[in-house]
Amino acid sequence: MTTETAFIDHPARRLVVALPDPYDTAREHYEALVPEVDLPRFFQMASWQATLELAEINAPHGFMRYYRSDITAVMAGSPSSWKATQYLMGNHTIAERMFRHDPSVMVHAPLRTLLYADPDGDTKLAVDQPSLLFASYGNPRIVDVGRELDALLARLITLLGGDAPPQL
């Protein structure tokens, strides 16, 4: 049994991407592209292969939604007037390829995203760049999956009508 505590500093890069649609339309589009995870069906899978096959169906663009919070409603009555929705999006079959090497990767999986309207009413998608988060684990196999997540995120941004940052 180890009694050592680790301290790991790591860089992060928050990407804030402009999207062309009004907030409500962008939110509907995001939720169509990143469907809600069908956990009851996943819990019924008899094998990991069946889970992988269901993930291909449930996440046609690589990601599923594990959580959604309407921040606008949560902040109702406060002096803040932002329209915003927070999500946890990811794919547990992709995350497993990192988890098998280091369970602490689940601190960063699924990815946290925020869709919001800025003060001018323009829609933005904010997310930390996956490859930088996962590079901090110092394992090349985890790093490779982080880069794969960058590519999936770039594709999602493009499907949402945004310009994927060159860092992805």
Secondary structure, DSSP 8 states (H G I E B T S, - for coil): -------------EEEEEESS-HHHHHHHHHHHS-B--HHHHHT-SSHHHHHHHHHHH-TTS-EEEEEEEHHHHTTTSS---EEEEEEEE-HHHHHHHHTT-GGGGGT-SEEEEEEE-TTS-EEEEEE-HHHHHHTT--HHHHHHHHHHHHHHHHHHHHTT----TT-
